[in-house]
Amino acid sequence: MRRAVLTAALAVLGVLVGARASLATPEQAAAARMDSWGPEGYNVLDLALPVSTQTAGSALVAEMDCYYLGRAPTAKNVYTGRLAGQNLILILAENWTVPSLEPKQAPGAYRLWSEGARFREYYAPDWYQGMDGREFALLTGMVPTAVGDETAMAWMGRGDVYLPFALARCLAAEGYACQVRAGREGMDASYKALGFESVRSAGDPAADLPALKASQPFLAYYVLEGPDPEPALEDLLAALEEQGMDANTAVCVAAGHEDPLRGHLFLWAGGMAGAPADGPCSELDVTATLLNLLGAGYDSRFLSGRDAFAPWSEPSDGTPPLVSLYGSAYSDWVTDAGSYLAGEERFFPAEGAFAGDLEARRYVARICREVYDRYIYARRVMENNYFQLAMGR
């Protein structure tokens, strides 16, 4: 059965490639898509791709243009621009087993949860790349795919891969000072390729606030490794209030874990208390979510993830939530309509999601194809430095 799913996915991919090839040029594809999805209602940009038919490997680039421009964009919503102009402190808390969210046991985590947005179904996928995969997914919104024997994060730094819709690049274009304040050793080249202007090997979120205050608006990124970042979070929230920065600074904490089902995402910011993100989401969705909240320009069609607050409905109004639980083109996955175990080829539909078995099987085939495409095209982006070729950087 698994081989049958693979065969079906490849067959569908062939149909898609053939259909895209019938378009005369990527420019015509862009124009056609813009007629359907205008920037007023969706997070899209008016992209000109003038050089893709004139470069070496243009057939591959043209086919990728058509794939990305043909994807449904993420819809804007009531939270678009809600945090425009605010500072952003982004923290990756690796290997943090979040305790029960009780004020006495974990006051920092409790404040982040009780005073912030509510991500009710957040996953921390195992990308098979350790911390490299988690950082890449969080900071780019793209599936981290290995290139040869190298992780996506390592390959990006060595090859200076250009990703225009990475979080730091988009915020830098909005005038943000983008800094890695506590990064991982050996990742400086990767961070700079992602658009960060400065990199420090160590930093304390609370102690850094006076220096950060002088460079507002800012994106400050921290990696906190270890089992208990709770004291650092408590100190940070207290320091923000003491410095008078709590009203214009958002704090986002992504808690990774070796078990994909035990991840947590916190977003603490004015105007976001109780904001519901009801569908399943993961690290892949953080970049799109934050860019939409901050009102930054980006094109959601080129990201693997989506804005977690965006509405969706089938078949065309926005993109539905989709979480791949592993770094594979044939991963287990979760959507609002059910969950799928790839190894067992078993689907567990949500109650009342489908009218019958045929509808459910068609749905599974479509989502498996989407999981496959997201993985394969993300790898092609990295292998070929796609955006550098397509945008003539």
N, C-alpha and C positions, 0 to 999 in steps of 0.2 A: 504493500500500500504506500509506504514512504517513497518507493521508487516511482510509483504512479503519480504521487503528488509532485515529485521533481519533474517528471516528464511533462505533466500538465503545465507546471510553471514555466518550463522552457518553451513549450509550445505557445503559450500566451505571450511570452516575451518576444518570440519570433513574429507573431501577429502584430504586436505593438511596433516593433522595429520596422516591419514592412509598411505599416500605416504611416509612421513618421517619415519614412523615406519618400512617400508620395508628395510630401510638402516640398515646394521648390527650394526654399531657403529657410534657414532659421529665422531670418528677419520677418518672413511672411507668417511663420508660426507665432512669433512674438506679437505681431499685429492682430492676428486672429484671436489670441488669448486675451489681449487687452480689451478687445471689443466685449468679451464676456465678463471679465473681472477688472473693473475699474478700481483705482486706488482709493476712491472715496469710501468703499465698503469693505475692502480687504487690505491686508498687509502685503502689498505688492509694489514694485517700482517699475517705472517706465525704462526698461533696460534696452539699450542698443548693443547688439552683438555684431559689430561690423567686420571683424577680422576672421571669424571662424571659418569662412569658406576660402580663405586665402592662405591659411597656414598649413604646415605639415601636419598630417593626421587630421585634416579637416573633416573627413567623413565621420570619425569618432566624435569629434567635437560637435558637429551638426546634429548627430543622433542624440547626444546628451542634452544639447540645447532643447530639442523637441521634447525629450522626456521631462525635463524640469519645467519648461514653460507650459506643459500640458497637465501638470499636477494641480489639484484644487488648492487654492491658497487658504490661509486662515482668516476667518472673518474678524473684523474689528468689533468692539463690544463696549459695554458701559464702563469697562475698566481701561480702555485705551487712553493713554496719556494721564491716568489718574496720579501717577508719581512723577510727572514731567519736571525735569530740572532738579530732582532730588539726588542726593549722594547715594551711593550703593556700596554696602559692605557685603561681599559674597564670601561665604566660608564653606569649605569642604571639610566636613568632620568625618574622617575615615575610621572605620572599625568602632563606631560609637553605638553601643547598645543603649538606645534611649530608654531610660527608666519610665515607670508609669508617670503620667503627666499630673503629678500632684505637687502643690506649692511647697510643701515641706520637704519632699524628697528631691525635687529638681526645680528650684525656683526660677532659674534662667530659662530652661526649656518650657516650663509652665507659662511664663510670661510670653514667650515667643508664640506659643500655641493659643493661649486664651485671649491675647490682645492682637493676634495677627490673623492672616488668612487661614482657611481650613482646606488642606489638601487631604481628602478623605481616603484616597486609594493611591498611595505613592509607592513605587517600587525602585529598588537599586539593582539593576541588572548586573549579571556577571559577564563582562565583556571579554573574558579570557585574556585580559591584558593588565590585570592588577590595577594599581593606582593610575597608570598611564591611561587606561581606557576610561576610567571614571572621570579624570580631569578633562580629557578630550571631549567626551560627551557633554559634560557640564558647560564647558566654555565655548563650544561650537554649535551645539544643537544637531550634530551629525553623528551617525553611527560610526564608532571607532573601529576601523577595519585594518588588519595587519597588512603591511606591504613587504612581501618577502618574509624575512625573519625579524622585521622591525615593527614595533607598535606604531599606531598612527601618530602618537605624540612625538616619538623619537624621529620618525620619518619627516614630520613637519619641520622640526628644527634643523635637521641635516640638509633637507632639500629646499628649505625656505618656501614651503607651500603657501600659496596665497588663498585665504578664505575670507572674502569680503564681508560675510555676514556673521563672522564670529563676534561674540559679545563685545570684546574690547574694541575691535575695529569699528563697529557701529556706534558705540558710545564716544569713541575718540572723534568721529565725524560730527558728533553733536557738541563738541567742545569739552568733553570730559578728560580729566587727567587719569589715565588708566595705569595703575600700579599693582605689581605683585609685592605684597608686603611680607608675606611669609610663604615662600614657595619651596619646592623640593629641589634638592641639590642635583645639578646636572641638567636641569630643564631650562636654563636661561635662554638658549637659542629658540626653543619651542615657544616659550612665553612671548618673546619678541616677535616671532613669526605670527603669533595670534593677535598682535596689535598692542601689547603692553609696552609702555614707553620706558618703564624702569622696573628693575627686579631686585628684591632683597632676599637674602637667604633666611632671614628670621625677623620676626616682628610680633608685637603684642597688640591686639586690636584696641584695647582701652588706652594703652600708653601712646599709641600712634596718633590719637585723635588731634592733639594740638598741631602736629605737622600736617595732617590731612586737611585740617580746617583752612589752612592757608592756600589750598589748591582746589577749592570747590568750583564746580561740581567734580566729584571724583568717583572712580570705581576702585575700591581697594579689595584685593583678593588674598585670602589666607587659606593655607592648608594646615589643619590641626589634626595631627595623627595621634592616636592613642585612645584609650577606652573612655576617657572622661574629660570632655571639653567644657563641662558645666561651669566650673569656676570662671573660665575665661568669658563665657557668655554672660554670666551675672555681672562681672566687672564691666564688660562692654556696655550693657544696657544702662548701668548706673552712670558710667562716664559720659555717655551720650546726653543724659539728662543734666548732669553737672556742667557740661560744656555748652548747653543750650542748643544741641544739634539733633535732638530727638525728633523735632518737628519736620526736619528736612533731610533725614537720613533713613533709608530703608536697609534692613538687615535680612539677608537671605541665607539660611543654613541648610545645606544638603547633607544629610547623614547617610553615609554609605555603610554597607555591611556585606559580609560574605554570603549571607542569605538574602536573595533578591526580595523576599517577602517582608523583610524587616527594615526597610529603608524609611526615612522620615524627611519631610521637607517643611521648613518653617519660613514664613515671610512676615516680618514685623515692620509695619509702616503705617503712618497716619492715613486714615480712610480705608484701610484694608481689614479692619477687625471683623471677623466672621465672614469674610468674602468666601463664597463656596466654590471650590473646584471639585465637582462631584465625579467626574470620569477618571479612569485610571491614567496615571502619568508617571514619568520617570525623569532621570537626569537629562534625557534628550529634549524635554519640554521646557527646561529652565531658561535657556537663552531666549527662545521665542516669547515666553511669558514675561520676562523682565524687559525685553525690548518694547513690547507692546505697552506695558505699564508705564515705562519711561517716555513713551511717545517718540522713540527713535525710529528712523527710517530703515526698513529692511524688507527683503522679499521672502516671504514665508514659503514659497514654492521650492526654494533651494535648501531648506532645512529638513532634516529627518523628523524632528519633533514639531510640536504645535503649541500655541498659546493655550495653557490649561484653563483659562477663563472664557475662551471663545465658544460661542454656541455652535451647534452642528445639527444637521438633519440630513437624511438621505434624500436624493442622491447627490445634490449639488451645493447645498448651502453650508459651505465650510467643510473642514476635514474632521472626521470622528476621532476620538481618542484611540490610540493603539500603543501598546507597550510590548516590545520584544524583551524577553527575560534573559536572553543569552546572546553573545556575540557571534551569531551564525545566520546564514541566509535561510536556514530551516529551523528557526528558533521556536520554542514555546512562546505563546503570546496571550495577551489579555486585552479585551475591549469591553465596552459597556454592554455588549450583547452576549458575552460568554468568554470562555478560556479554552485554549487548545494545547494539548501535549503532543509535540511533534514526534517524539520517539515512539509513542503509542498510537499516533494518528487518531486521537480521540478528542472530540469537541464536547464541551459542557455548556450548553446554551443557558442564558439567563431566562428565568421564568417569563413566559409570554413574549419572548423576543421574536419568535418566528411563527408563521402561520402553519408551516409543515416541514417535513424532512427535506424536501427538495430545495426550499428556500434556504434552509440552514446550510446544506451542502454547497450551494452556490456562494453563500456568504463566506464559508471557510475557504473555498478556492480563491475568492477575491482577496481576502486578507492574507493568505499565504503568499499570493503573488506580490502584494504590497510589501510584506516583510522581505521577500526575496529581492525586489527592486531596490528598496531602501538600502540594503546591504551592498548589492552589486554596484549601484551607481555611486555610493559613497566611496567604495574602493577605487572606482575609476577616477573620481575626483582627485584622490590622493596620488594614485599611480601616475597620472598624466598632468598634474598641476592644472586641472581643467579651467579654473577661473582665470589663471594667468593667460592661457591661450584664448579663451572665449571673450575676455574683456580687453585684451590687448594691453595688459599691464606691462 
